[in-house]
Amino acid sequence: MFFRDNPRGLHHELWIHAAGCRQYFNMTRNTVTYEILETYPIGSKPQFTDKGEKA
C-alpha cells in the first residue's frame, strides 16, 4: 500500500497504453472532473499549469 497526496484539480501523470501499443506518455487531467486536457511526449513540458492556465 502506498500513501501519497491526492490533490484535487490538475495533475500531470505518466501513463502506459498497456492494452494497445505499450507506449509511455504524459497526460494532464483534472482529478475532480476526470477531464483529459492534453497528452504530450515524455521529455516535453505540459501546456497547462497547475492552475488550469495554458503556459
VMD Tcl script that builds the backbone (N, CA, C; Angstrom):
set m [mol new atoms 165]
animate dup $m
set s [atomselect $m all]
$s set {name element resname resid chain x y z} {
  {N N MET 1 A 0.845 -1.159 0.000}
  {CA C MET 1 A 0.000 0.000 0.000}
  {C C MET 1 A 0.900 1.235 0.000}
  {N N PHE 2 A 0.513 2.224 -0.788}
  {CA C PHE 2 A 1.263 3.467 -0.875}
  {C C PHE 2 A 0.418 4.604 -0.316}
  {N N PHE 3 A 1.042 5.459 0.434}
  {CA C PHE 3 A 0.379 6.649 0.947}
  {C C PHE 3 A 0.981 7.850 0.246}
  {N N ARG 4 A 0.152 8.637 -0.412}
  {CA C ARG 4 A 0.621 9.825 -1.108}
  {C C ARG 4 A -0.506 10.837 -1.158}
  {N N ASP 5 A -0.134 12.063 -1.455}
  {CA C ASP 5 A -1.144 13.108 -1.604}
  {C C ASP 5 A -1.994 12.821 -2.834}
  {N N ASN 6 A -3.248 13.176 -2.761}
  {CA C ASN 6 A -4.155 13.039 -3.888}
  {C C ASN 6 A -4.857 14.383 -4.075}
  {N N PRO 7 A -4.128 15.363 -4.631}
  {CA C PRO 7 A -4.690 16.712 -4.727}
  {C C PRO 7 A -5.847 16.785 -5.720}
  {N N ARG 8 A -6.780 17.682 -5.443}
  {CA C ARG 8 A -7.884 17.929 -6.360}
  {C C ARG 8 A -7.435 18.936 -7.404}
  {N N GLY 9 A -7.898 18.750 -8.622}
  {CA C GLY 9 A -7.558 19.683 -9.692}
  {C C GLY 9 A -6.667 19.028 -10.731}
  {N N LEU 10 A -5.847 19.848 -11.392}
  {CA C LEU 10 A -4.994 19.338 -12.460}
  {C C LEU 10 A -3.833 18.535 -11.905}
  {N N HIS 11 A -3.537 17.453 -12.611}
  {CA C HIS 11 A -2.448 16.572 -12.195}
  {C C HIS 11 A -1.738 16.087 -13.457}
  {N N HIS 12 A -0.411 16.143 -13.453}
  {CA C HIS 12 A 0.397 15.661 -14.576}
  {C C HIS 12 A 0.851 14.249 -14.237}
  {N N GLU 13 A 0.528 13.295 -15.119}
  {CA C GLU 13 A 0.755 11.890 -14.816}
  {C C GLU 13 A 1.478 11.184 -15.959}
  {N N LEU 14 A 2.178 10.111 -15.615}
  {CA C LEU 14 A 2.806 9.231 -16.590}
  {C C LEU 14 A 1.886 8.033 -16.797}
  {N N TRP 15 A 1.556 7.751 -18.049}
  {CA C TRP 15 A 0.661 6.646 -18.379}
  {C C TRP 15 A 1.345 5.692 -19.350}
  {N N ILE 16 A 0.839 4.468 -19.415}
  {CA C ILE 16 A 1.251 3.495 -20.424}
  {C C ILE 16 A -0.009 2.957 -21.095}
  {N N HIS 17 A 0.040 2.853 -22.414}
  {CA C HIS 17 A -1.079 2.306 -23.181}
  {C C HIS 17 A -0.921 0.784 -23.199}
  {N N ALA 18 A -1.256 0.158 -22.071}
  {CA C ALA 18 A -0.975 -1.261 -21.849}
  {C C ALA 18 A -1.772 -2.184 -22.775}
  {N N ALA 19 A -2.976 -1.815 -23.139}
  {CA C ALA 19 A -3.818 -2.692 -23.950}
  {C C ALA 19 A -3.566 -2.540 -25.446}
  {N N GLY 20 A -2.746 -1.579 -25.811}
  {CA C GLY 20 A -2.524 -1.326 -27.236}
  {C C GLY 20 A -1.063 -1.333 -27.614}
  {N N CYS 21 A -0.529 -0.152 -27.873}
  {CA C CYS 21 A 0.825 -0.020 -28.418}
  {C C CYS 21 A 1.927 -0.112 -27.364}
  {N N ARG 22 A 1.571 -0.143 -26.084}
  {CA C ARG 22 A 2.502 -0.261 -24.963}
  {C C ARG 22 A 3.484 0.908 -24.884}
  {N N GLN 23 A 3.096 2.048 -25.395}
  {CA C GLN 23 A 3.926 3.247 -25.337}
  {C C GLN 23 A 3.626 4.025 -24.059}
  {N N TYR 24 A 4.661 4.662 -23.523}
  {CA C TYR 24 A 4.505 5.558 -22.378}
  {C C TYR 24 A 4.233 6.961 -22.887}
  {N N PHE 25 A 3.436 7.729 -22.152}
  {CA C PHE 25 A 3.167 9.124 -22.494}
  {C C PHE 25 A 2.760 9.862 -21.231}
  {N N ASN 26 A 2.797 11.167 -21.294}
  {CA C ASN 26 A 2.354 12.020 -20.190}
  {C C ASN 26 A 0.947 12.514 -20.481}
  {N N MET 27 A 0.198 12.750 -19.420}
  {CA C MET 27 A -1.161 13.257 -19.575}
  {C C MET 27 A -1.457 14.249 -18.461}
  {N N THR 28 A -2.174 15.305 -18.804}
  {CA C THR 28 A -2.683 16.249 -17.814}
  {C C THR 28 A -4.177 16.013 -17.712}
  {N N ARG 29 A -4.646 15.726 -16.494}
  {CA C ARG 29 A -6.078 15.501 -16.310}
  {C C ARG 29 A -6.550 16.168 -15.030}
  {N N ASN 30 A -7.839 16.434 -14.994}
  {CA C ASN 30 A -8.471 17.032 -13.831}
  {C C ASN 30 A -8.984 15.896 -12.954}
  {N N THR 31 A -8.498 15.816 -11.713}
  {CA C THR 31 A -8.880 14.712 -10.830}
  {C C THR 31 A -10.295 14.862 -10.271}
  {N N VAL 32 A -10.902 16.022 -10.441}
  {CA C VAL 32 A -12.273 16.241 -9.963}
  {C C VAL 32 A -13.279 15.838 -11.036}
  {N N THR 33 A -13.051 16.282 -12.282}
  {CA C THR 33 A -14.000 16.037 -13.370}
  {C C THR 33 A -13.592 14.882 -14.279}
  {N N TYR 34 A -12.377 14.358 -14.101}
  {CA C TYR 34 A -11.815 13.295 -14.947}
  {C C TYR 34 A -11.574 13.756 -16.387}
  {N N GLU 35 A -11.630 15.053 -16.637}
  {CA C GLU 35 A -11.383 15.597 -17.974}
  {C C GLU 35 A -9.899 15.479 -18.314}
  {N N ILE 36 A -9.612 14.973 -19.510}
  {CA C ILE 36 A -8.238 14.912 -20.005}
  {C C ILE 36 A -7.994 16.176 -20.813}
  {N N LEU 37 A -7.040 16.991 -20.367}
  {CA C LEU 37 A -6.771 18.260 -21.028}
  {C C LEU 37 A -5.748 18.133 -22.142}
  {N N GLU 38 A -4.779 17.238 -21.973}
  {CA C GLU 38 A -3.757 17.085 -23.007}
  {C C GLU 38 A -2.961 15.811 -22.770}
  {N N THR 39 A -2.367 15.329 -23.834}
  {CA C THR 39 A -1.333 14.305 -23.758}
  {C C THR 39 A -0.115 14.887 -24.449}
  {N N TYR 40 A 1.060 14.493 -23.980}
  {CA C TYR 40 A 2.285 15.034 -24.561}
  {C C TYR 40 A 3.422 14.034 -24.384}
  {N N PRO 41 A 4.418 14.075 -25.283}
  {CA C PRO 41 A 5.511 13.097 -25.238}
  {C C PRO 41 A 6.361 13.231 -23.978}
  {N N ILE 42 A 6.987 12.140 -23.604}
  {CA C ILE 42 A 7.917 12.146 -22.479}
  {C C ILE 42 A 9.082 13.060 -22.831}
  {N N GLY 43 A 9.499 13.867 -21.886}
  {CA C GLY 43 A 10.574 14.826 -22.097}
  {C C GLY 43 A 10.080 16.201 -22.497}
  {N N SER 44 A 8.795 16.311 -22.851}
  {CA C SER 44 A 8.196 17.600 -23.194}
  {C C SER 44 A 7.557 18.212 -21.959}
  {N N LYS 45 A 7.361 19.516 -22.003}
  {CA C LYS 45 A 6.689 20.202 -20.899}
  {C C LYS 45 A 5.201 20.317 -21.199}
  {N N PRO 46 A 4.362 20.257 -20.169}
  {CA C PRO 46 A 2.919 20.402 -20.390}
  {C C PRO 46 A 2.555 21.832 -20.758}
  {N N GLN 47 A 1.475 21.980 -21.529}
  {CA C GLN 47 A 0.982 23.308 -21.888}
  {C C GLN 47 A 0.186 23.929 -20.756}
  {N N PHE 48 A -0.436 23.113 -19.925}
  {CA C PHE 48 A -1.284 23.616 -18.852}
  {C C PHE 48 A -0.520 23.655 -17.536}
  {N N THR 49 A -0.724 24.724 -16.774}
  {CA C THR 49 A -0.125 24.837 -15.448}
  {C C THR 49 A -1.052 24.178 -14.435}
  {N N ASP 50 A -0.634 24.121 -13.202}
  {CA C ASP 50 A -1.456 23.511 -12.155}
  {C C ASP 50 A -2.725 24.302 -11.875}
  {N N LYS 51 A -2.782 25.549 -12.325}
  {CA C LYS 51 A -3.969 26.381 -12.118}
  {C C LYS 51 A -4.943 26.283 -13.290}
  {N N GLY 52 A -4.632 25.457 -14.295}
  {CA C GLY 52 A -5.527 25.281 -15.428}
  {C C GLY 52 A -5.301 26.262 -16.550}
  {N N GLU 53 A -4.264 27.073 -16.449}
  {CA C GLU 53 A -3.973 28.061 -17.480}
  {C C GLU 53 A -2.940 27.498 -18.438}
  {N N LYS 54 A -3.046 27.896 -19.704}
  {CA C LYS 54 A -2.030 27.483 -20.669}
  {C C LYS 54 A -0.755 28.248 -20.406}
  {N N ALA 55 A 0.363 27.547 -20.466}
  {CA C ALA 55 A 1.667 28.172 -20.219}
  {C C ALA 55 A 2.123 28.996 -21.406}
}
mol reanalyze $m
mol bondsrecalc $m
mol representation Tube
mol addrep $m
